[in-house]
Amino acid sequence: MRLLSGDDSAGYAQVLASRPFEFPQDHGSHPEFRSEWWYFTGNLAAADERRFGFELTFFRFALAPQQ
């Protein structure tokens, strides 16, 4: 439960300012940070013309800073 409690950010990089994105590298993991997440969203249409929206979210939480 320590993972979800408080702000224990010692040893991790901090987001202190915006920076330019660098693709395709920024599509992947950034292990120097404690947490990050990715979203995959979309719309679907069924054969009977019903429409659906979805969102899939992946979260990554580091258990310890990289050595």
Backbone as JSON, one array per atom type, in Angstrom:
{
  "sequence": "MRLLSGDDSAGYAQVLASRPFEFPQDHGSHPEFRSEWWYFTGNLAAADERRFGFELTFFRFALAPQQ",
  "N": [[0.81, -1.2, 0.0], [2.14, 1.14, 0.28], [2.79, 2.23, -2.14], [0.55, 3.67, -2.99], [0.25, 5.59, -1.08], [0.75, 8.84, 0.09], [3.42, 11.17, -0.86], [6.08, 10.0, -1.92], [8.56, 10.76, -3.5], [11.29, 10.71, -3.72], [14.28, 10.09, -5.42], [13.19, 9.84, -7.92], [12.65, 11.27, -11.17], [11.4, 14.6, -11.65], [8.55, 16.38, -12.86], [8.91, 19.44, -13.82], [8.6, 21.46, -15.63], [7.19, 22.17, -18.87], [8.03, 20.38, -21.88], [9.29, 19.78, -25.21], [7.66, 17.23, -27.1], [9.0, 14.05, -28.06], [8.72, 11.97, -30.53], [9.15, 8.7, -31.9], [9.79, 7.97, -29.27], [8.51, 9.02, -26.95], [6.11, 7.7, -26.85], [6.45, 5.46, -25.38], [7.48, 3.9, -22.23], [8.69, 5.81, -19.44], [10.93, 5.28, -17.39], [12.34, 6.74, -15.46], [10.57, 8.31, -14.09], [8.11, 8.23, -11.46], [5.43, 7.49, -11.92], [3.14, 6.95, -14.62], [0.78, 7.13, -17.35], [-1.26, 5.68, -19.96], [-3.64, 6.23, -22.53], [-6.14, 4.7, -24.49], [-8.51, 5.34, -26.71], [-11.7, 5.13, -28.35], [-14.26, 4.73, -30.91], [-16.98, 2.65, -31.74], [-19.05, 0.95, -34.12], [-21.89, -1.0, -34.26], [-23.29, -3.79, -36.12], [-26.04, -3.47, -36.14], [-26.33, -0.76, -36.13], [-25.99, 0.47, -33.65], [-24.01, 2.55, -31.55], [-20.88, 2.78, -29.89], [-18.69, 3.96, -27.36], [-15.36, 3.8, -26.08], [-12.81, 3.52, -23.54], [-9.58, 2.67, -22.72], [-7.28, 2.31, -20.2], [-3.94, 2.31, -19.18], [-1.88, 2.05, -16.39], [1.27, 2.83, -14.97], [3.24, 2.24, -12.23], [6.13, 2.78, -10.47], [7.93, 0.61, -8.32], [10.25, 1.04, -6.98], [12.94, 3.43, -7.14], [15.02, 3.6, -10.09], [18.19, 2.03, -10.18]],
  "CA": [[0.0, 0.0, 0.0], [3.01, 2.31, 0.27], [2.74, 2.77, -3.5], [-0.57, 4.59, -3.14], [0.15, 6.52, 0.05], [1.65, 9.98, 0.2], [4.27, 11.61, -1.96], [7.45, 9.54, -1.72], [9.12, 10.91, -4.84], [12.76, 10.73, -3.66], [14.92, 9.17, -6.35], [12.5, 9.87, -9.21], [12.65, 12.54, -11.9], [10.23, 15.43, -11.41], [8.06, 17.19, -13.98], [8.96, 20.82, -13.32], [8.26, 22.37, -16.73], [6.84, 21.46, -20.1], [9.14, 20.16, -22.81], [8.78, 19.28, -26.49], [7.54, 15.78, -27.23], [9.91, 13.41, -29.0], [8.12, 10.71, -30.97], [8.25, 7.78, -31.2], [10.26, 7.63, -27.93], [7.58, 9.41, -25.9], [4.97, 6.78, -26.79], [6.78, 4.36, -24.47], [7.68, 4.11, -20.81], [9.73, 6.74, -18.96], [11.18, 4.67, -16.08], [12.92, 7.67, -14.49], [9.47, 8.9, -13.34], [7.45, 7.26, -10.59], [4.18, 6.98, -12.5], [2.64, 7.5, -15.89], [-0.37, 6.38, -17.85], [-1.55, 5.76, -21.39], [-5.06, 6.08, -22.86], [-6.52, 4.27, -25.83], [-9.95, 5.61, -26.79], [-12.23, 4.96, -29.69], [-15.69, 4.59, -31.14], [-17.33, 1.46, -32.51], [-20.41, 0.89, -34.64], [-22.36, -2.38, -34.39], [-24.0, -4.08, -37.37], [-27.41, -2.95, -36.04], [-26.17, 0.69, -36.1], [-25.71, 1.02, -32.32], [-22.66, 3.1, -31.47], [-20.26, 2.61, -28.58], [-17.41, 4.6, -27.1], [-14.6, 3.07, -25.06], [-11.51, 4.04, -23.1], [-8.74, 1.69, -22.04], [-6.19, 3.05, -19.56], [-2.86, 1.55, -18.54], [-1.11, 2.82, -15.42], [2.54, 2.25, -14.55], [3.77, 2.79, -10.98], [7.4, 2.16, -10.09], [7.99, 0.15, -6.93], [11.48, 1.6, -6.41], [13.7, 4.18, -8.15], [16.04, 2.84, -10.81], [19.56, 2.12, -9.61]],
  "C": [[0.86, 1.26, 0.0], [2.98, 3.01, -1.09], [1.69, 3.86, -3.63], [-0.66, 5.64, -2.03], [1.19, 7.64, -0.05], [2.46, 10.28, -1.04], [5.71, 11.24, -1.65], [8.16, 9.57, -3.07], [10.65, 10.95, -4.85], [13.33, 9.68, -4.61], [14.29, 9.13, -7.73], [12.65, 11.24, -9.86], [11.35, 13.28, -11.62], [9.84, 16.18, -12.68], [7.96, 18.62, -13.46], [8.6, 21.85, -14.37], [7.88, 21.55, -17.95], [8.08, 21.33, -20.97], [8.56, 19.66, -24.11], [8.68, 17.75, -26.46], [8.54, 15.28, -28.25], [9.33, 12.04, -29.36], [9.06, 10.01, -31.93], [8.66, 7.46, -29.76], [9.22, 7.93, -26.84], [6.29, 8.59, -25.89], [5.2, 5.7, -25.74], [6.95, 4.81, -23.02], [8.82, 5.09, -20.54], [10.09, 6.29, -17.54], [11.81, 5.6, -15.05], [11.84, 8.37, -13.65], [8.74, 7.83, -12.54], [6.18, 6.67, -11.21], [3.91, 7.64, -13.84], [1.49, 6.64, -16.36], [-0.56, 6.65, -19.33], [-3.04, 5.5, -21.58], [-5.21, 5.61, -24.29], [-8.03, 4.44, -25.88], [-10.43, 5.43, -28.22], [-13.74, 4.87, -29.71], [-15.9, 3.38, -32.02], [-18.76, 1.57, -32.99], [-20.77, -0.58, -34.84], [-23.11, -2.55, -35.71], [-25.43, -3.54, -37.34], [-27.43, -1.42, -35.84], [-26.07, 1.3, -34.7], [-24.26, 1.49, -32.31], [-22.16, 3.01, -30.03], [-18.97, 3.42, -28.51], [-16.68, 3.8, -26.03], [-13.33, 3.83, -24.71], [-10.81, 2.95, -22.32], [-7.55, 2.46, -21.48], [-5.21, 2.09, -18.92], [-2.11, 2.49, -17.62], [0.19, 2.08, -15.13], [3.0, 3.0, -13.3], [5.05, 2.06, -10.63], [7.35, 1.75, -8.62], [9.22, 0.69, -6.22], [12.19, 2.39, -7.5], [14.71, 3.28, -8.84], [17.39, 3.06, -10.17], [20.55, 2.45, -10.68]]
}
